[in-house]
Amino acid sequence: MPESVRFTVTAAEAGRLDRILVARFPGVGRRRWAEMLAAGWVRVDGARAAKGLRVAAGAEVTVRAAPATGASLAPVPEPDRALAVLHEDPRLLALDKPAGQPSHPLRPGETGTLANALVARFPECAAVGRDVREGGLVHRLDRGTSGVILAARDMEAYQAARRAFAAGEVAKSYLALVAGRAKDGEMDAPLVQRGRRSLVAHPGDPDALEAITQWSVIATGDGVSVLVVTATTGRMHQVRAHLAAAGHPLAGDPLYGGPEMVGGQRIEHPFLHARSIALPHPDGGRLEVDSPLPAQRAETLIALGCALERAH
């Protein structure tokens, strides 16, 4: 087991924990620290710490292991791992991620992720991104989410796509199976990350991030509803958190209060499918890509009495 790292916060460092960690460990960004904090890898005075925690001088911080940096974090190519390509051109790729597969590795040497298969087939992607672990992926999907995910084959295309995300020029739609009889709706409540979850923020919370989600009901079944969901922002777990806050958590999503059994069917992963993405292409025009609903998820809808043709 790697040795843990301990240090005492100085008076000059006192403040937000994530900022202290970024300063203490050059080369490890806030995004990775957010993941490590959510996974419980950091403690302050013996207690599990959250990202937004403010730490006073004299506090003892313990990190389970010093985070790896550099090339050791790059995805290990897995040429035998399946990779479904929905769109391919010289600048961008659109891939079809299965439910249950992580988007990219979190630890050195980790395999089984989409990025491992991506860099094996398109090795140029390994040098693209703001984080060496990404293997060219422009954004992420939760492990349980299936569907379309975008990758760039050069840094200029990556940066152009990231700018489009930041400017709200990317249109994403999802198919969601939720508990209960839902109605068409919208939620614009800001979200804040707390541990492994995103929650609706309290007024004035300095960590709150704008989040806008809209949905419409396209089918109903045995105690469930099928929704088409659009998100104009891309916060962590945004769709899952907003639908749960609206009283209709995703089926298969116990983290947000969703049932794992519906209509006698066990839902192994949160039932969320990224069915389309559209954005400006770096060479001009607009790229639009659709992902068909996986057969297993389509069969679940049929078993629950949801009309499949209405759910596409």
N, C-alpha and C positions, 0 to 999 in steps of 0.2 A: 504494500500500500504506500502511495506517496505521502510524504510528511506534510502535516498541516503547517500553515504559516500564521504566526501571531505577531501583532504589533500594538503599541499603545498610541492612541490618538494624541497629537500634540496640540497646544493652544492655537498654533497657526493653522492647523488642519481642521479644527472643529467645524462642523456643519453637516451638510447632507452626506450620507454614507456613500452613495454611488460616486459622488465627486471625489471623495477621499480615496476610494479604491482605484479610480481612473488615474489619479495622480501618483498613487503608490506603485502601480503596475503599468508602466509605459508599454504601449502596444496592445493593450486590452481595452476595447472601447465600452461605452455604456451599454450597448445592446447585449454584449456577452455578459456583462455584470448583471444586467436585469435577469437574464436566463439563470445565472448561477444563484442569484438571490431567490428567485422563484423556486429553484430546486432545493433550497435550504442549505446551500454550501457555505453560507456566511453567518457567523454569530457575533453578537455584541454582548460582552459581559455574560456569556454563556447562553443567551437567549437568541432564538432564530430571528434574523433581521429582515426587514422589508426594505425595498428600494428607496422609499422616500424618508426613511428614518433620519432624524437629526441626531448627531452624536457629539457629546461633550468631550472636552479635553480630559484625558486620563482614562477613557473607556478602553477596554481591551477588545480588539477585533481578531477573530479567528476565521481563517479561510481553510476549508477542508484540504485543499491542495493548491499550490501555485498554478494558475492557469497557464496552459501551453500557449506559445505564440509562434508566429512565422509559418514556415512551410509544413511543419508537423501537423497543422490543422487542416491542410488541403484534403479534399475527398480522395480516398483511395479508389482508383479506377476499377470497376467491376464489369468487364466486358460480357460476362455471361448473364448479367442481370437485365431483365426485360426493360425496354424503354419504348413507350408508345408516343410517337411524334404526330401531332395534329397539323402542324404547319412548320415548314422549313424554308428559309431564304438565307442569303449570305449574311444578314445582320441579326435576325431574330429567329427564335424557335418557340413554338408553343407545344407543350407536353401534356400528356394525360396522366395525372397522378392517381394511383389507386388509393382507396381508403385504407388506413392502417400503416401507410408508408411515410416516414418522416421526409420532409423536404430536403434537409441536408444534415450532415453529422454535427454533433455538438462537441465530441471528444476526439482526440487524435486516434486514428486507426479505426474509427467506427465505420461499419459497413451497413449495407441494406437500405440506404437512403436513395432518393431520386437523384441527388447530385453524384453519387457514386456511379450510377449507370450513365448519367449525362456526360461526365468528363471522359468516360471510357469511349463513347461513340463520337463525341465532339471535343477532343482534347484542348482546342483553343479556348473553351469556356473556363478552363481551370485558372486562367490568368485574368479573368474578368470579374469585377465586383468590388464592393467596399469592404468585404469580409472574405478572407481566403477560403472559408468553409463553404461559401455559397456556390462555387463552381459555375458562376455565370447567371444564377437565378436572380431575377429582378425583384421578386417578391416571394412570399411564402404562403403555403396553405397549412392549416393545422394537420396534425398526423391523421386524424379521423376523416378529414375532408377529402373527397375525391374531386377530380375534374381538372380543368385547364389551368396551367401555370406557365409563366413566361420566362424565357432565358435569353441572354444576349451573347453574341459571338465575338464582340469586340467592345472595348471600353467606351467608345463614343456612343455606340448604340445603347449600352447600359445606362450611361448618364442621361441620354435623351429620354429613355423610358422612365427613369426615376424622376426626371423633371415633370414628365406628363402625370405621374402619380401625384406629385406634390401640388401640381396646379389643378387637380381635379378633372383632368382631361381623359381619365381612364374610366370606362363604363364596365362594371362587373355585375353579373347576375348569377344568382344561386337558386337551386331547388332545395327546399327544406321540408322535412317531415316533422311536424310539431305535435305536442300533446294537446288534446281538446279541440273544440270547435272554434277556430279563430275567425276573426273578421279582418278585412283589409285595414292596414294601419301604417303608421309612421312614427319613428322615435328619433328625436334629435338631442337626447340627453347626453352631456359629456361623460366620458368614461375615464376611470383611473385604474391603473394596475395595482392589485394588492395580492402579493404572492403569486399563485398559479392562476388567478382569476382576474377578469376585468369587471369592475362594478360601476354602477351609476354614481357619479361623483356628488359629493355634498357641495352646496353653493360656496364659492370662494376657495375651493381646494386648488392649491397652486400646481398640482400635478395633473389636473383635469385636461383632457384633450377632446376637441370637437369630434363628434361622431354622428352621422346621419344614416339611418336605415329606413327603407320603405318596403312594404310587402303587400301582396295581394293573394287571395285564396283562389286556387284553381281546381281543387278537388278536396273531398272529404271522405273519410272512411270510418273504420271501427275505432271511434274515440280519438281520431287524429285528423289533422288537416295538412294538405300539401300547399306550400306557398312558393311563389316566385318572389325572390328577395333581391333588391338592388342596394348597393352600398356606395355612396359617393366619397366616403373616407375609408381608410384601411387600418383601423386600430386593432390591437390584439384581441381576438375572440369577439370582435364587434357584433357580428350577427348573433352569435350564441348569447352574448350578454344582453343585447337589446330584446331579443325574443323572450328570454327568460324574464326580464323585467316587465314585459308586457303580459306575462302570465301564460306564455306558451313556449316552454323550453323545448329544445330539440329532443326528439326520441333518441335514446341511446346516449344521452349526455348527462350522467349523474352529477358531474362537477357543477352543473348549473341547474340541478333539480329535475332533469329530464328522466322519464321512465326508461328502464332497460328492457321491459316487456310491454308490448302493446298488441292487443288483439291476439294473444297467444304467440306472437312473434318476438324472438329475442333480437334486439338491435345491438350489434357488437360495437359499432362506432357511432359517434354523433352523426345523425343522418343529415349531412349537408354536402351538396354537390355544386362545385363551381362550373356552371353550365356554359358561360360565355364570357369573353373579354374583348374589348374594343379600345384602341388607342391610336394616336398618331404614329405612323411609321417613320423612323429616322430618315428614310429616303424619300418621304413625301407620301401623301395619301393616308388612308386609315386602314389599319389591320383589324379584322374582325375574325374571331375564331370561336367555334362552338365545340362543346364536348358532349357526346351522347351519354345518357344516364347508364351507368354500369348495369349489366344484366342482373346481378344479384340484388341490387337496389330496386330495379324495376320489378323483379319478382316479389319483393317485399310489399311494394305498393299494391300489386295485384292481390296478394294474399289478404291485405287489409281492406280490400274493396274499393280502392282508389282507381278511377278510370285512367289507365296508363296513357292513353292518347291525349287526355287533358293535362297530363303532368309533364309533357315535353315542352 
